[in-house]
Amino acid sequence: MIKCDLLIVGCGPAGMMAAIYAKRANKNIIILDKGNPGGRVLSTYKVDNYLGFSRVSAEELVSKMINHLHDLEIEDTYGDVLDITHENGVFIVRSDVDVYASKAVIVASGTESRPLGIPNESYYISRGLSYCAVCDGIFFAGKKVIVVGGGDSALEESLYLAEIANSVTIIHDLSELTAAAGLVKRVSQNAKIDVVSDTSIVAFHGDKTLTAVTIKNMRTHKESEMEIDGVFVYVGNLPRTGFLKHVNVLDKMGFVAVNSEMQTKIPGLFACGDVTKKDYRLIATAISDGAIAALSAVKYIDK
C-alpha cells in the first residue's frame, strides 16, 4: 500500500492546479489519471478566453500546464481509480494498478461525452462516429460531416471541422443555438457550415461504417434520411464518478456536491472542476476550484 498526504484523482486543469498548490504547501501528493494530462481540454482545438492568451491551441496550453508541474517535480501516475472508501480516518483508494492510503483526497476526475442514446451508437464509434473533432477530424478531410449540439463546444468544433471537411451541418434540437453570441456569428458567416434547428438524429445507418442518418423534425415529426461521412457529438457531459459509489456525496445526476471550500460532506474528501455540481464548466473555473480545493485540503491535513 502506497501512502501519501493527499491523493488527487484526475490530471486536468483542476487537478493540476490542486497539485501545484498542495506541493507548494510541502505536502506529499500523488496524482492518478487513466488518461493523458490535460483532460477534456485536449478534445478542444483552440482556446479563446483564457487569461494571458488571446488565442492559444489547446495542445500548447496543456503543454505549458504540464511543464509547470514538472518545474515543481510533480509527476502524474497512471491509474484508473476503481473505488474510494473511508476507513478509520484514512482514505483507501484502489486503482487497477495499486492501492493507496491518503489523509485527504481531491476528486478532479472531470467528465466524459454524453452519448445520444441511439440504437447501435456504440458500434459506430470509430466507424464514422466521434466525440472529439480534434482527435478524429483529420480522417474526414474533404468529406461531409454532421455536428450534433448547439452549445459552445459544438460550434467551436464545427468551425474547426470546416477547415478540414467539405461541409459541416449542425443538427440542433432547439429552435436557437445556445452558444455564445460571438461563436454564433462566426458560424453564420462560414459558408461551409449549415445549421438545421428543431431537429434530432434518431437512427444511424451503414454496414461497416456510418453512411447515413435518419433525422427528425421536432415540430412536424417528419423524418428523412441524410447521407453523411461522419458524425461528431457534443450534447453535454457525464461525470466520471463511478468510483464514488461507496461514499454518499453525489447528486442525482452523478456530480459531486461541494460547498464553497470544495469540501464534500465527508471531512477530508474534496472535489473540484467539471466533476462538481456547478453552473459553469470552464478552464478558468476549473483552476479556481483546484486552488481552493488544495488550500482547503492542506488546512484539513494540518489540523
Secondary structure by P-SEA (a helix, b strand, c coil): cccccbbbccccaaaaaaaaaaaaacccbbbbbccccccccccccccccccccccccaaaaaaaaaaaaaaacbbbbbcccccccccccbbbbbcccbbbbbcbbbbccccccccccccccccccccccccccccccccccccccccccccaaaaaaaaaaaacccbbbbbbccccccccaaaaaaaaacccbbbbcccccccccccccccbbbbbcccccbbbbbbbcbbbbcccccccccccccccccccccccccccccccccccbbbbccccccccccaaaaaaaaaaaaaaaaaaaac
